């Protein structure tokens, strides 16, 4: 089953705005300890989409790692950034539904 960070996005007319509820739910679950994560420090040349491909088999789920880490938009995050990667993508799905 596919997840989208846009599932619960508020709209004004046809325009989306604000942060998504999915991202906030994931971040809050990490902070509260309800979502198990592994923590890494990014090194030069590493990208969130590559981690998503490695951990989840789907690089388009980079936004899950960004949400868990409290990172906004963009795939290029500077070296030294602490990232949190949820262990179980099924558990992430449970958090956002």
C-alpha positions, 0 to 999 in steps of 0.5 A, a space after each residue: 500500500 502506498 503512502 503519500 505525505 499529501 494524504 491529509 494536506 489542507 487545501 485552499 481551492 486547488 492549492 495545498 498549503 502548510 506542512 502535512 499532518 503525516 509528517 507531523 504525526 511521524 515526527 511526534 511519534 518519534 519524539 514520544 518514543 512510539 516509533 522505533 528509529 535508528 539514528 545516523 549522522 549524514 556524511 558527505 554525499 549521502 542523501 535521504 532518498 538513497 537511505 529510503 531505497 536501502 531501508 524500505 526498497 523505495 526511494 520515494 519514501 525519503 519524506 518519511 526519513 525527513 519527517 522522522 528527523 524534523 527536516 523540511 523540504 529537499 533531498 540535499 541535507 548537509 553533512 553532520 545532520 542527525 537523521 532518524 530512520 524508522 525501522 518498520 515502514 508498516 509501523 509508520 503507516 499505522 501512525 499516519 492512518 
